[in-house]
Amino acid sequence: MIDTVVLTIPKDMFRVLRPELFTPNCGSILNPYVFQGSRFVKSVQNPTKEDTLNGNYKPRLTAVNRLTEGGRQIELRIEFSAPKLLFGNNFDELAQQDFQKVVQTLNCKLKEMGVVVGLDNLARAPVSAVHYSKNVALDDFTSVSMIISELAKVDVNQRMDISESKYRNSGHCLHYHADSFEVVFYDKLKDLEQANKSPKRAIENDNYCQMNIYDEISKIKPFEVFRMEVRLGNATKIRQLFKKVGSDTKLVFNEVFNRDVSQKVLLHFWEQVDAGLSVFKMDATSPCDLLRGIKKNNPTMRPSKLLKLIGAIVLIKEVGYRPLREALGIKSRDANVWYSLKKELKSVDQLKITDKYKSILKVKDALKAFIPLRLADYDIQF
């Protein structure tokens, strides 16, 4: 449902009892009369090496003193993974009723770090960033890498206003990046395997608290975990997206922590990707089968158009939209030709769907059902 959250706590809602635990000591940073000549100063407290070795998950804290139009502003930013905080891992997913436990656990962790924030203040804390996510367990020999390889062929850059897309970690991650948000699909088990080699190789941070899980999960066959994350990096983007999905949710923790909002956000982006999968749904074991299927549904279609569409479908299913467009040398001035082809392809996608697309449908079904994944349901103990 929800994973990483960044809370931004104003000065009157928190107290630092042990400023020496921050680097540098945050005692002076919390004084509004100091650093008058600096626009921005900060002090941080991250999990210690001992925490990492013991798997003791803690949030990341940043005390900030910055110059604004209204004077100097002092705030505490608290970044944490809510499921890692509560469960020690983010394979298990939170449910709506877990909110109070999350707040209470966060309150206790902050006290360990020398910071006091009241329970009510945490619950109503302003949210400046949030990552919504869904884990999908695949226990029928469906491969996460197969799903991701199909998704990677879809042309979504313009539809989702993406500035960059990456197909990473030997095909185990698909990463769409824009200035204010990211959409990531990846193999959760492979990512943990990468983190075991080096934290820098992993897609997500702070895997130290769940490294003990890998050995237990990898014993279960078949069992893979497909993960989707939508990472919203600032308040403006969060508000824009909430408006798009028809939500009037306020940017405070107890409202952002919401099952329905999480589901709407994830489905919003999934549906944009799924809309580009029409060609990949078509089940045709050979170009001749494809020709017969299209001809049957479109008996008046001209042979020249039939051949054009069959050629395009075969090539797109092989390499994807973007590589085909690049190979054809279609530039911006020829965009109408490309969009006309894509429109024609959508008009002939009534064929029987492939087994590959049936596997992709498992993700869509999981997003629609939106039942929290719990490892215990698969007899995985750790």
C-alpha positions as CSV (number, residue, x, y, z in Angstrom):
1,M,0.0,0.0,0.0
2,I,2.4,2.6,1.2
3,D,6.2,2.3,1.7
4,T,8.5,5.3,2.0
5,V,7.2,8.5,3.6
6,V,8.9,11.8,4.2
7,L,7.3,13.8,7.1
8,T,8.3,17.5,7.5
9,I,7.8,18.5,11.1
10,P,7.8,22.3,12.0
11,K,9.8,23.4,15.0
12,D,6.9,23.8,17.4
13,M,5.9,20.1,16.9
14,F,9.2,18.4,18.0
15,R,12.1,18.6,20.5
16,V,15.6,17.3,20.2
17,L,16.9,15.9,23.5
18,R,20.2,14.6,22.2
19,P,21.5,17.0,19.5
20,E,24.9,15.4,19.7
21,L,23.5,12.3,17.9
22,F,23.2,14.5,14.8
23,T,26.1,15.3,12.4
24,P,27.0,18.0,12.9
25,N,25.6,18.6,16.4
26,C,22.1,20.1,15.6
27,G,21.9,22.3,18.8
28,S,22.9,25.5,17.0
29,I,20.9,24.6,13.8
30,L,17.7,24.6,15.8
31,N,18.3,28.2,16.9
32,P,16.6,30.7,14.6
33,Y,19.0,33.4,15.5
34,V,22.1,31.5,14.3
35,F,23.3,31.2,10.6
36,Q,21.7,34.5,9.6
37,G,24.2,34.7,6.7
38,S,23.4,31.2,5.4
39,R,20.4,30.4,3.2
40,F,20.4,26.7,4.2
41,V,22.1,24.5,6.8
42,K,21.3,21.0,7.9
43,S,22.3,18.3,10.3
44,V,21.6,14.5,9.8
45,Q,21.2,11.4,11.9
46,N,21.1,8.1,10.0
47,P,21.1,4.5,11.3
48,T,24.5,3.7,12.8
49,K,26.8,0.9,11.8
50,E,25.7,-1.0,14.9
51,D,22.0,-0.6,13.8
52,T,22.9,-1.9,10.3
53,L,24.8,-5.0,11.7
54,N,21.9,-5.8,14.1
55,G,19.2,-5.2,11.5
56,N,17.7,-2.5,13.7
57,Y,15.7,-0.4,11.3
58,K,15.5,3.3,12.1
59,P,14.3,6.4,10.1
60,R,16.7,8.9,8.6
61,L,16.5,12.4,10.2
62,T,17.5,15.8,8.8
63,A,17.2,19.0,10.9
64,V,17.0,22.0,8.6
65,N,17.5,25.7,9.1
66,R,16.7,27.7,6.0
67,L,15.9,31.2,4.9
68,T,12.4,31.8,3.5
69,E,10.4,34.9,2.6
70,G,8.9,34.9,6.1
71,G,12.2,34.6,7.9
72,R,14.2,31.5,9.0
73,Q,12.3,28.2,9.0
74,I,13.4,25.3,11.2
75,E,12.0,21.8,10.5
76,L,12.8,18.1,11.0
77,R,12.5,15.8,8.1
78,I,11.7,12.2,8.9
79,E,12.2,9.6,6.1
80,F,11.3,6.0,6.7
81,S,9.8,2.9,5.1
82,A,6.5,2.2,7.0
83,P,6.5,-1.6,6.5
84,K,10.2,-1.9,7.4
85,L,9.5,0.1,10.5
86,L,6.7,-2.2,11.6
87,F,7.6,-5.6,10.1
88,G,11.4,-5.3,9.6
89,N,10.9,-5.9,5.9
90,N,8.8,-4.5,3.0
91,F,7.8,-7.9,1.5
92,D,4.9,-7.8,4.0
93,E,2.5,-5.0,3.2
94,L,0.6,-2.7,5.5
95,A,-3.2,-2.5,5.8
96,Q,-5.3,0.5,6.8
97,Q,-5.7,-0.7,10.4
98,D,-1.9,-0.7,10.9
99,F,-1.7,3.1,11.0
100,Q,-1.7,3.5,14.7
101,K,1.0,0.8,15.2
102,V,3.1,2.6,12.6
103,V,2.8,5.9,14.5
104,Q,3.5,4.3,17.9
105,T,6.6,2.4,16.5
106,L,7.9,5.6,14.8
107,N,7.4,7.5,18.1
108,C,9.5,4.9,20.0
109,K,12.3,4.9,17.3
110,L,12.5,8.7,17.4
111,K,12.9,8.5,21.2
112,E,15.8,6.1,20.7
113,M,17.3,8.7,18.4
114,G,16.9,11.5,21.0
115,V,13.9,13.2,19.4
116,V,10.4,13.7,20.8
117,V,7.4,14.1,18.6
118,G,3.9,13.6,20.1
119,L,1.7,10.8,18.7
120,D,-0.9,13.3,17.5
121,N,1.7,15.5,15.8
122,L,3.1,12.4,14.0
123,A,-0.3,11.4,12.8
124,R,-1.1,14.9,11.4
125,A,2.5,15.6,10.2
126,P,2.8,17.3,6.8
127,V,3.9,14.9,4.0
128,S,6.5,16.1,1.5
129,A,7.1,12.8,-0.3
130,V,5.5,9.4,-0.5
131,H,6.1,6.1,-2.3
132,Y,3.0,3.9,-3.0
133,S,3.8,0.3,-3.8
134,K,2.3,-3.2,-4.4
135,N,4.0,-6.6,-4.2
136,V,2.6,-9.3,-6.3
137,A,3.5,-12.9,-5.4
138,L,3.9,-15.3,-8.4
139,D,3.7,-18.9,-7.3
140,D,2.8,-20.6,-10.6
141,F,6.2,-20.5,-12.4
142,T,5.4,-17.0,-13.8
143,S,8.7,-15.1,-14.2
144,V,9.1,-11.6,-13.0
145,S,11.8,-11.0,-15.7
146,M,9.3,-12.1,-18.4
147,I,6.7,-9.6,-17.3
148,I,9.3,-6.8,-17.1
149,S,10.7,-7.6,-20.5
150,E,7.2,-7.2,-22.0
151,L,6.6,-3.9,-20.1
152,A,9.9,-2.6,-21.3
153,K,8.7,-2.8,-25.0
154,V,5.8,-0.4,-24.4
155,D,6.2,3.2,-25.5
156,V,4.9,5.3,-22.6
157,N,7.3,8.3,-22.6
158,Q,4.8,10.7,-24.0
159,R,1.7,9.2,-22.3
160,M,3.3,9.4,-18.9
161,D,5.5,12.5,-19.6
162,I,8.7,10.5,-18.8
163,S,12.1,12.1,-19.4
164,E,14.1,8.9,-19.1
165,S,13.5,5.1,-18.9
166,K,16.0,2.5,-18.0
167,Y,16.0,-1.3,-18.3
168,R,18.4,-2.3,-15.5
169,N,20.0,-5.1,-13.6
170,S,20.0,-7.7,-16.4
171,G,16.3,-7.1,-17.1
172,H,15.1,-7.3,-13.5
173,C,14.1,-3.7,-13.3
174,L,12.2,-1.2,-15.4
175,H,12.6,2.4,-14.2
176,Y,10.6,5.4,-15.6
177,H,11.9,8.8,-14.4
178,A,10.5,12.3,-14.5
179,D,11.4,15.4,-12.6
180,S,8.9,15.0,-9.8
181,F,8.1,11.3,-9.8
182,E,9.3,7.8,-10.7
183,V,7.6,4.6,-11.6
184,V,9.6,1.4,-11.0
185,F,8.8,-2.2,-11.7
186,Y,11.3,-4.8,-10.4
187,D,12.1,-8.3,-9.2
188,K,12.0,-8.0,-5.4
189,L,14.0,-11.1,-4.7
190,K,16.7,-10.3,-7.3
191,D,17.0,-6.8,-5.8
192,L,17.7,-8.4,-2.4
193,E,20.2,-10.7,-4.0
194,Q,21.9,-7.6,-5.5
195,A,21.9,-5.9,-2.2
196,N,23.7,-8.9,-0.7
197,K,26.5,-8.3,-3.1
198,S,26.6,-4.5,-2.6
199,P,23.9,-2.0,-1.4
200,K,24.8,0.2,-4.3
201,R,23.6,-2.4,-6.8
202,A,20.1,-2.5,-5.3
203,I,17.1,-0.5,-6.4
204,E,15.9,0.3,-2.9
205,N,17.7,1.6,0.2
206,D,18.1,0.2,3.7
207,N,17.9,-3.5,2.8
208,Y,20.1,-4.3,5.9
209,C,17.0,-5.0,8.0
210,Q,15.7,-7.7,5.7
211,M,18.7,-9.6,4.5
212,N,17.8,-12.6,6.6
213,I,14.7,-13.1,4.6
214,Y,16.4,-14.0,1.3
215,D,17.5,-17.5,2.3
216,E,14.1,-18.4,3.6
217,I,12.1,-17.1,0.5
218,S,14.5,-18.5,-2.0
219,K,13.8,-22.0,-0.6
220,I,10.1,-21.7,-1.8
221,K,9.6,-22.9,-5.4
222,P,7.9,-21.6,-7.3
223,F,7.8,-18.1,-5.7
224,E,8.8,-14.8,-7.1
225,V,7.7,-11.3,-6.2
226,F,6.9,-8.6,-8.7
227,R,7.0,-5.1,-7.2
228,M,5.6,-1.8,-8.5
229,E,6.4,1.5,-6.9
230,V,5.2,5.0,-7.6
231,R,7.6,7.5,-6.0
232,L,6.2,11.0,-5.6
233,G,9.0,13.4,-4.8
234,N,7.3,16.7,-3.8
235,A,4.1,18.1,-2.5
236,T,3.1,19.8,-5.8
237,K,3.2,16.5,-7.7
238,I,1.3,14.7,-4.9
239,R,-1.5,17.3,-5.1
240,Q,-1.6,17.2,-8.9
241,L,-1.8,13.4,-8.9
242,F,-4.4,13.2,-6.1
243,K,-6.6,15.6,-8.2
244,K,-6.1,13.4,-11.3
245,V,-7.3,10.3,-9.5
246,G,-10.3,12.2,-8.0
247,S,-9.0,12.5,-4.4
248,D,-9.2,15.5,-2.1
249,T,-6.8,13.9,0.4
250,K,-4.9,16.5,2.5
251,L,-1.1,16.1,2.6
252,V,-0.9,14.9,6.2
253,F,0.3,11.5,7.3
254,N,-3.0,10.0,8.5
255,E,-4.8,10.9,5.2
256,V,-1.9,10.0,2.8
257,F,-1.8,6.6,4.6
258,N,-4.9,5.5,2.8
259,R,-5.8,2.2,1.0
260,D,-8.1,3.7,-1.6
261,V,-5.7,6.5,-2.5
262,S,-2.8,4.1,-2.8
263,Q,-4.8,1.9,-5.1
264,K,-6.0,4.8,-7.3
265,V,-2.4,6.1,-7.7
266,L,-1.0,2.7,-8.6
267,L,-3.8,1.9,-11.0
268,H,-3.5,5.3,-12.6
269,F,0.0,4.5,-13.8
270,W,-0.6,0.9,-14.5
271,E,-3.5,1.6,-16.8
272,Q,-1.2,4.0,-18.8
273,V,1.3,1.2,-19.3
274,D,-1.4,-1.4,-19.9
275,A,-2.9,0.8,-22.7
276,G,0.3,0.3,-24.6
277,L,0.3,-3.5,-24.4
278,S,-2.4,-4.1,-27.0
279,V,0.1,-5.4,-29.6
280,F,1.6,-7.8,-27.0
281,K,-1.7,-9.3,-26.1
282,M,-2.1,-10.8,-29.6
283,D,-1.6,-14.6,-29.7
284,A,-0.1,-15.6,-33.0
285,T,2.4,-18.4,-33.2
286,S,3.4,-17.3,-36.7
287,P,2.9,-14.4,-39.1
288,C,0.5,-16.5,-41.1
289,D,-1.6,-17.2,-38.0
290,L,-1.6,-13.4,-37.4
291,L,-2.7,-12.7,-40.9
292,R,-5.6,-15.2,-40.7
293,G,-6.7,-13.7,-37.4
294,I,-6.6,-10.1,-38.5
295,K,-8.2,-11.0,-41.9
296,K,-11.0,-12.9,-40.1
297,N,-11.9,-9.9,-38.0
298,N,-11.3,-7.3,-40.8
299,P,-12.4,-9.0,-44.0
300,T,-12.4,-5.8,-46.1
301,M,-8.9,-4.8,-45.2
302,R,-6.6,-4.2,-48.2
303,P,-3.7,-6.7,-48.6
304,S,-1.1,-3.8,-48.5
305,K,-2.4,-2.7,-45.1
306,L,-2.6,-6.2,-43.8
307,L,1.1,-6.7,-44.7
308,K,2.1,-3.4,-43.1
309,L,0.4,-4.2,-39.8
310,I,1.7,-7.8,-39.6
311,G,5.2,-6.5,-40.2
312,A,4.8,-3.9,-37.5
313,I,3.3,-6.3,-35.0
314,V,6.0,-8.9,-35.5
315,L,8.8,-6.3,-35.1
316,I,7.2,-4.6,-32.1
317,K,6.7,-7.9,-30.3
318,E,10.3,-8.7,-31.0
319,V,12.0,-5.4,-30.0
320,G,9.4,-3.0,-28.7
321,Y,8.0,0.4,-29.9
322,R,10.9,2.7,-29.3
323,P,13.6,0.5,-31.0
324,L,11.4,0.1,-34.0
325,R,10.7,3.8,-34.3
326,E,14.5,4.5,-34.1
327,A,15.3,1.8,-36.7
328,L,12.7,3.3,-39.1
329,G,14.3,6.7,-38.6
330,I,11.0,8.4,-37.7
331,K,11.7,11.9,-36.5
332,S,9.4,14.5,-34.9
333,R,8.4,15.9,-38.3
334,D,7.1,12.4,-39.2
335,A,5.3,11.8,-35.9
336,N,1.9,11.7,-37.6
337,V,2.9,8.6,-39.6
338,W,4.0,6.9,-36.3
339,Y,0.8,7.8,-34.4
340,S,-1.3,6.8,-37.4
341,L,0.3,3.3,-37.3
342,K,-0.2,3.0,-33.6
343,K,-3.9,3.9,-34.0
344,E,-4.3,1.3,-36.8
345,L,-2.6,-1.4,-34.5
346,K,-5.1,-0.7,-31.8
347,S,-8.0,-1.4,-34.2
348,V,-6.9,-5.0,-34.8
349,D,-6.1,-6.1,-31.2
350,Q,-9.2,-8.4,-30.9
351,L,-7.2,-11.6,-31.2
352,K,-7.0,-14.2,-28.4
353,I,-4.5,-13.1,-25.8
354,T,-1.1,-14.7,-25.2
355,D,0.0,-16.7,-22.2
356,K,2.5,-13.9,-21.6
357,Y,-0.2,-11.4,-21.3
358,K,-2.2,-13.7,-19.0
359,S,0.8,-13.5,-16.7
360,I,0.8,-9.7,-16.9
361,L,-2.9,-9.7,-16.0
362,K,-2.0,-11.2,-12.6
363,V,-0.5,-7.8,-11.8
364,K,-3.6,-6.0,-12.9
365,D,-5.8,-8.4,-10.9
366,A,-3.6,-7.9,-7.8
367,L,-3.9,-4.1,-8.1
368,K,-7.7,-4.3,-8.4
369,A,-8.0,-6.7,-5.5
370,F,-5.4,-4.8,-3.4
371,I,-5.1,-7.4,-0.7
372,P,-1.9,-6.9,1.4
373,L,0.7,-9.5,0.8
374,R,1.9,-11.4,3.9
375,L,4.8,-13.9,3.7
376,A,3.1,-16.0,6.5
377,D,0.3,-16.8,4.0
378,Y,2.9,-18.7,2.0
379,D,4.4,-20.5,5.0
380,I,7.5,-18.3,4.9
381,Q,8.8,-17.8,8.4
382,F,11.9,-15.9,9.3
